[in-house]
Every structure is written in structure tokens, then in C-alpha cells.
Amino acid sequence: MHVIEKELKDHVIEWAATLLTMLGALLNSGLIALRALDGFTLSFYIWSISNILWITFALKHKHWGVFITFGALLIINLLSIFQNKLWLW
């Protein structure tokens, strides 16, 4: 069995990406409602940040499938933000 040795910063990136991915999904689904902000719009930004973290993690550890998956999802998120004009300002 091959065990990947990770530094603390790698664990932080991995778990931050995981939590942001789940938060983005909850906001997008409407299960968590934010009164001050549009949760649907915010979810695309949160997902984009989590995708960048996953891409960083994948590149560091040479997980090419993860890199391709989250790279494609980042492109889709950015296209959705621009196409639907989901600006936070």
C-alpha cells in the first residue's frame, strides 16, 4: 500500500476545499438561506474558490483526474457567472 505523505498546508488546502465545496452545494440547493446575500450567486463564487483549491491540491500531488475534473468545473462555474451576470457587487 502506498501512503502519500502530506504536509500540514496540504491538509489545510484539502479540507478547506472540501468544506467550501459542501457549503457551495448547500447554498445552491437552497437548504441554507442567506438573507443579506443571494445564496445562489454566492454559491458559484464559493464553488470557484473550492475548485481552485482542489486544482492546487491535485497539481501538488499529481492527481491528474482530480485536476481535469475541477479544472473543467471551474471553467463551467466561470462561464455561468459571466453568462448569467451573477455579480456580487
MODELLER restraints for C-alpha pairs under 7 A, 6 or more apart:
rsr = mdl.restraints
at = mdl.atoms
rsr.add(forms.Gaussian(group=physical.xy_distance, feature=features.Distance(at['CA:10:A'], at['CA:57:A']), mean=6.82, stdev=0.5))
rsr.add(forms.Gaussian(group=physical.xy_distance, feature=features.Distance(at['CA:13:A'], at['CA:53:A']), mean=6.09, stdev=0.5))
rsr.add(forms.Gaussian(group=physical.xy_distance, feature=features.Distance(at['CA:13:A'], at['CA:57:A']), mean=6.65, stdev=0.5))
rsr.add(forms.Gaussian(group=physical.xy_distance, feature=features.Distance(at['CA:14:A'], at['CA:54:A']), mean=6.89, stdev=0.5))
rsr.add(forms.Gaussian(group=physical.xy_distance, feature=features.Distance(at['CA:14:A'], at['CA:57:A']), mean=6.59, stdev=0.5))
rsr.add(forms.Gaussian(group=physical.xy_distance, feature=features.Distance(at['CA:17:A'], at['CA:50:A']), mean=4.54, stdev=0.5))
rsr.add(forms.Gaussian(group=physical.xy_distance, feature=features.Distance(at['CA:17:A'], at['CA:53:A']), mean=5.50, stdev=0.5))
rsr.add(forms.Gaussian(group=physical.xy_distance, feature=features.Distance(at['CA:17:A'], at['CA:54:A']), mean=6.02, stdev=0.5))
rsr.add(forms.Gaussian(group=physical.xy_distance, feature=features.Distance(at['CA:20:A'], at['CA:46:A']), mean=6.12, stdev=0.5))
rsr.add(forms.Gaussian(group=physical.xy_distance, feature=features.Distance(at['CA:20:A'], at['CA:47:A']), mean=6.69, stdev=0.5))
rsr.add(forms.Gaussian(group=physical.xy_distance, feature=features.Distance(at['CA:20:A'], at['CA:50:A']), mean=5.48, stdev=0.5))
rsr.add(forms.Gaussian(group=physical.xy_distance, feature=features.Distance(at['CA:21:A'], at['CA:47:A']), mean=5.65, stdev=0.5))
rsr.add(forms.Gaussian(group=physical.xy_distance, feature=features.Distance(at['CA:21:A'], at['CA:50:A']), mean=5.66, stdev=0.5))
rsr.add(forms.Gaussian(group=physical.xy_distance, feature=features.Distance(at['CA:24:A'], at['CA:43:A']), mean=4.33, stdev=0.5))
rsr.add(forms.Gaussian(group=physical.xy_distance, feature=features.Distance(at['CA:24:A'], at['CA:44:A']), mean=6.86, stdev=0.5))
rsr.add(forms.Gaussian(group=physical.xy_distance, feature=features.Distance(at['CA:24:A'], at['CA:46:A']), mean=5.40, stdev=0.5))
rsr.add(forms.Gaussian(group=physical.xy_distance, feature=features.Distance(at['CA:24:A'], at['CA:47:A']), mean=5.38, stdev=0.5))
rsr.add(forms.Gaussian(group=physical.xy_distance, feature=features.Distance(at['CA:25:A'], at['CA:43:A']), mean=6.86, stdev=0.5))
rsr.add(forms.Gaussian(group=physical.xy_distance, feature=features.Distance(at['CA:26:A'], at['CA:32:A']), mean=5.91, stdev=0.5))
rsr.add(forms.Gaussian(group=physical.xy_distance, feature=features.Distance(at['CA:27:A'], at['CA:33:A']), mean=6.84, stdev=0.5))
rsr.add(forms.Gaussian(group=physical.xy_distance, feature=features.Distance(at['CA:27:A'], at['CA:39:A']), mean=5.17, stdev=0.5))
rsr.add(forms.Gaussian(group=physical.xy_distance, feature=features.Distance(at['CA:27:A'], at['CA:40:A']), mean=5.93, stdev=0.5))
rsr.add(forms.Gaussian(group=physical.xy_distance, feature=features.Distance(at['CA:27:A'], at['CA:43:A']), mean=5.49, stdev=0.5))
rsr.add(forms.Gaussian(group=physical.xy_distance, feature=features.Distance(at['CA:28:A'], at['CA:39:A']), mean=6.54, stdev=0.5))
rsr.add(forms.Gaussian(group=physical.xy_distance, feature=features.Distance(at['CA:28:A'], at['CA:40:A']), mean=4.78, stdev=0.5))
rsr.add(forms.Gaussian(group=physical.xy_distance, feature=features.Distance(at['CA:28:A'], at['CA:43:A']), mean=5.50, stdev=0.5))
rsr.add(forms.Gaussian(group=physical.xy_distance, feature=features.Distance(at['CA:33:A'], at['CA:39:A']), mean=6.44, stdev=0.5))
rsr.add(forms.Gaussian(group=physical.xy_distance, feature=features.Distance(at['CA:41:A'], at['CA:86:A']), mean=5.64, stdev=0.5))
rsr.add(forms.Gaussian(group=physical.xy_distance, feature=features.Distance(at['CA:44:A'], at['CA:77:A']), mean=6.11, stdev=0.5))
rsr.add(forms.Gaussian(group=physical.xy_distance, feature=features.Distance(at['CA:48:A'], at['CA:74:A']), mean=5.59, stdev=0.5))
rsr.add(forms.Gaussian(group=physical.xy_distance, feature=features.Distance(at['CA:48:A'], at['CA:77:A']), mean=6.32, stdev=0.5))
rsr.add(forms.Gaussian(group=physical.xy_distance, feature=features.Distance(at['CA:51:A'], at['CA:70:A']), mean=5.36, stdev=0.5))
rsr.add(forms.Gaussian(group=physical.xy_distance, feature=features.Distance(at['CA:51:A'], at['CA:74:A']), mean=5.77, stdev=0.5))
rsr.add(forms.Gaussian(group=physical.xy_distance, feature=features.Distance(at['CA:54:A'], at['CA:70:A']), mean=6.56, stdev=0.5))
rsr.add(forms.Gaussian(group=physical.xy_distance, feature=features.Distance(at['CA:55:A'], at['CA:67:A']), mean=5.15, stdev=0.5))
rsr.add(forms.Gaussian(group=physical.xy_distance, feature=features.Distance(at['CA:55:A'], at['CA:70:A']), mean=6.15, stdev=0.5))
rsr.add(forms.Gaussian(group=physical.xy_distance, feature=features.Distance(at['CA:55:A'], at['CA:71:A']), mean=6.53, stdev=0.5))
rsr.add(forms.Gaussian(group=physical.xy_distance, feature=features.Distance(at['CA:58:A'], at['CA:64:A']), mean=6.58, stdev=0.5))
rsr.add(forms.Gaussian(group=physical.xy_distance, feature=features.Distance(at['CA:58:A'], at['CA:66:A']), mean=5.89, stdev=0.5))
rsr.add(forms.Gaussian(group=physical.xy_distance, feature=features.Distance(at['CA:58:A'], at['CA:67:A']), mean=5.23, stdev=0.5))
rsr.add(forms.Gaussian(group=physical.xy_distance, feature=features.Distance(at['CA:59:A'], at['CA:67:A']), mean=6.62, stdev=0.5))
